[in-house]
Amino acid sequence: MDEGTALVLAVQLTALCSIAGSLLVYLLCKARRVYDVEVARFGSGRSVLVTSCETGLGLQLALHLTSLGFRVFAGVKEDPPETCQAARVLRAKLKAAPDWPGTLVVVPLDVTREDSLHEAVDTVRRHLPAGHNGMSH
């Protein structure tokens, strides 16, 4: 397996794991009905990449994580992301809920194209605080 394929596979697996983990956290909180101050601060200062935000699941996951205080990088396949339907929905929901503690950045991302993955990595790095270059344990 060449390095490019390995990189693409690693990014895809990372995205899948982050989506699964976020969904698990959401379902656990929903089952316990725990929406107190601790949950609201849960995502404070943390960043997450959500792929496929042009689909219903990705869109809802991005909105929920933003409401929990995460800095969400919402990957949309359509280019340019400023004009796609998912980006318009995300902006409208955020405008309707200005008290949400998180932030949302729409990122053009096609996980099947290596050049798109590299551009997404550059975009995410530009929006991360100084000294934060990606995943931590």
C-alpha positions in Angstrom: 0.0 0.0 0.0 1.5 3.3 -1.0 1.7 6.3 1.4 -1.1 8.3 -0.2 -3.5 5.4 0.1 -2.5 4.9 3.7 -3.0 8.6 4.5 -6.5 8.6 2.9 -7.4 5.4 4.8 -6.1 6.9 8.1 -8.2 10.1 7.6 -11.3 8.1 6.7 -10.9 5.9 9.8 -10.3 8.9 12.0 -13.5 10.6 10.7 -15.5 7.4 11.1 -14.3 6.9 14.7 -15.0 10.5 15.6 -18.5 10.2 14.2 -19.1 7.0 16.1 -17.8 8.4 19.3 -19.8 11.6 19.0 -22.9 9.6 18.3 -22.3 7.4 21.3 -21.9 10.5 23.5 -25.1 12.0 22.1 -27.1 8.8 22.7 -25.8 8.4 26.2 -26.8 12.0 27.1 -30.1 11.6 25.4 -30.9 8.4 27.3 -30.0 9.9 30.7 -31.6 13.3 29.9 -28.6 15.0 31.3 -28.4 18.5 30.0 -26.9 20.3 32.9 -23.9 22.7 33.1 -21.4 19.9 32.9 -22.7 18.7 29.6 -22.8 22.2 28.2 -19.1 22.6 29.0 -18.3 19.1 27.7 -17.0 20.3 24.3 -15.5 23.6 25.5 -12.2 24.1 23.7 -12.4 20.8 21.8 -12.6 20.4 18.0 -14.2 17.7 15.9 -14.4 17.0 12.2 -17.8 15.8 11.0 -17.9 14.5 7.4 -20.9 14.2 5.1 -22.7 17.2 6.6 -24.8 17.3 3.4 -26.6 14.2 4.7 -29.2 14.3 7.5 -27.0 12.4 10.1 -23.9 14.5 9.5 -26.0 17.7 9.6 -27.7 16.8 12.9 -24.5 15.6 14.4 -22.7 18.9 13.5 -25.5 20.9 15.0 -25.7 18.9 18.2 -21.9 19.0 18.8 -21.9 22.8 18.2 -24.7 23.1 20.8 -22.5 21.3 23.3 -19.7 23.7 22.8 -17.4 21.9 20.3 -15.6 23.7 17.5 -17.1 21.7 14.6 -15.5 21.4 11.2 -18.4 20.4 9.0 -17.2 18.7 5.9 -19.5 19.1 2.9 -18.9 17.4 -0.5 -20.4 20.1 -2.6 -18.1 22.8 -3.9 -18.1 25.7 -3.1 -19.5 25.1 0.4 -20.8 28.6 0.7 -23.6 27.9 -1.8 -24.6 24.3 -0.9 -27.9 23.6 0.9 -26.3 22.0 3.9 -24.2 25.1 4.6 -27.2 27.3 4.3 -29.1 25.1 6.8 -26.2 25.2 9.2 -25.9 28.9 9.1 -29.6 29.4 9.5 -29.7 27.1 12.6 -26.7 28.9 14.2 -28.3 32.3 13.6 -31.5 31.0 15.2 -29.6 29.8 18.3 -27.0 32.5 19.0 -26.5 31.3 22.6 -24.9 28.0 21.5 -21.3 27.9 23.0 -19.7 26.2 20.0 -18.4 27.4 16.7 -18.9 25.9 13.3 -16.6 26.1 10.2 -17.9 24.7 6.9 -15.1 22.8 5.1 -15.2 21.6 1.5 -14.3 17.9 1.9 -14.6 14.9 -0.5 -13.1 12.0 1.4 -12.6 10.1 -1.9 -10.2 12.7 -3.3 -6.7 13.1 -1.8 -6.3 16.7 -2.8 -9.6 17.5 -1.0 -8.3 15.8 2.1 -5.1 17.9 2.1 -7.1 21.1 1.6 -9.3 20.2 4.5 -6.3 19.5 6.7 -4.9 23.0 5.8 -8.3 24.6 6.6 -8.6 22.9 9.9 -5.1 23.8 10.9 -5.8 27.5 10.1 -8.7 27.5 12.5 -7.1 25.6 15.4 -5.5 27.6 18.2 -1.7 28.0 18.0 0.1 24.8 19.0 -2.9 22.5 18.3 -2.1 20.4 15.2 -4.7 17.7 15.4 -5.5 14.7 17.4 -4.6 14.1 21.0 -4.8 10.9 22.9 
